[in-house]
Amino acid sequence: ALQQLIPALRAKGYDFTTVAHLLGKTKADVMAPLSPRDQLLVNLDGVVFSFLWGTGAFLSSAFLFAIFLGFLRVGIILPLAALHRQRTVHGGFSGRVSVIIAAFNESKVIERTVSSVLSSDYPDLEVVVVDDGSTDGTADRIREAFNDNPRVQLFTKPNGGKASALNLAIEHSSGAVLVGVDADTQLATDTISRLVSRMGDERIGAIAGNVRVGNAQNLLTIWQSIEYTTAQNLDRRAYAVLNAVTVVPGAIGAWRKTVVADVGGYQTDTLAEDMDLTWRIREAGYRIETENAALAFTEAPESLSAFFKQRFRWAYGTLQCLWKHRSSLGRYGWFGIFALPSLWLFQVVFMALAPLVDLQVGWSLLNFVWAYQAAGTATELSPLPQATQNLMVVLTLYGLFFLVELISGLVAFRWERRKPWPLAWLFIQRFVYRQVMYGVVYKSLLTAIRGSRTGWNKLERRASVKR
């Protein structure tokens, strides 16, 4: 009779626990004993379930933490950047300015770069170019174009790297203020005047300019132009309020010559020589400022492979600087208290966790699809409502995060007085551009852990910059 009742009750939808209760039996009494094969399957099912549950819990926790970091970053950077816009410029400078340019195989672009510098409205400047062992006729190109111009000096040396070339340029410069310009970069007419306008204040050791992508002509370079405006330049505004600017970019920046000499010039122990010099000047007690009206137009990588090489150099160079200057954590005002921890948190930890945000979205979608398919065959409680709720929560948080990012981008473009049409590509950017950046960060971390050395990975120029 018991063997007949059990299937009948199960057919009505009762589980084994309820069946046992109705019959006044234990659960073990109403369930058939498991064979060794069935017991193995049960154990395997338990392992799979535990793995899936643990994976879901980990992704959920990492997702929430990454979203929190994203909101935190925007919540800190935007108000500080807004404060920077209200600041007034003090001081003035009217002395000689030396524009220093390190060139290695830059024959395609060097003439246009030097010409843009010479077209500056700043009256008293010289251009010092150092050809670092080029094999493509860079030095000949400069001689042909500027041999009769007394404001242009050319020096050649065996190839030794960008830092050594810049140091040689500094040795032969006569200006009290140095303006560093990359060999592929073109300047607006008033860039140098605006950049050095505050060098009359002796407390200022360096001033960062505003770098824009000058070849935003395909999707990859458009994405980079978004990043330059919404991240790099916006962050620099915020950090300047706290005297915690983390890098005066090599593409455009002004340096007080005596200060550069005092801290040892450019050094070769990191791939981010401009960041390292910025930090040493800040640690020496000087202010680092930024001037967003000083525009420079640089050539961004036009292929994914070239982009990956450039960003790996930047990311690995940042890690090198963080390790080299680790003793500065908590020191030198907001630079050590806020800026350095922020780099660790937002450029290392956040970027390492960011892929888990995308994984969590994918995981929730897969779970929803599985639950939807299982709902039609479920004899007990359907998993679909819970899966639907989880998916909605994830998509809502993801959407809010993107909305905050979009608003931040719109604000940045407005402050730069630029049309915000490139932001139309912002959402798609997350699914290609960001994936490459994740790979860059992970490769940098692995290279740092292994202690491997890496080369400069200089980009091939295309001479596609437009001001």
Disulfide bonds with the S-S distance in Angstrom:
none
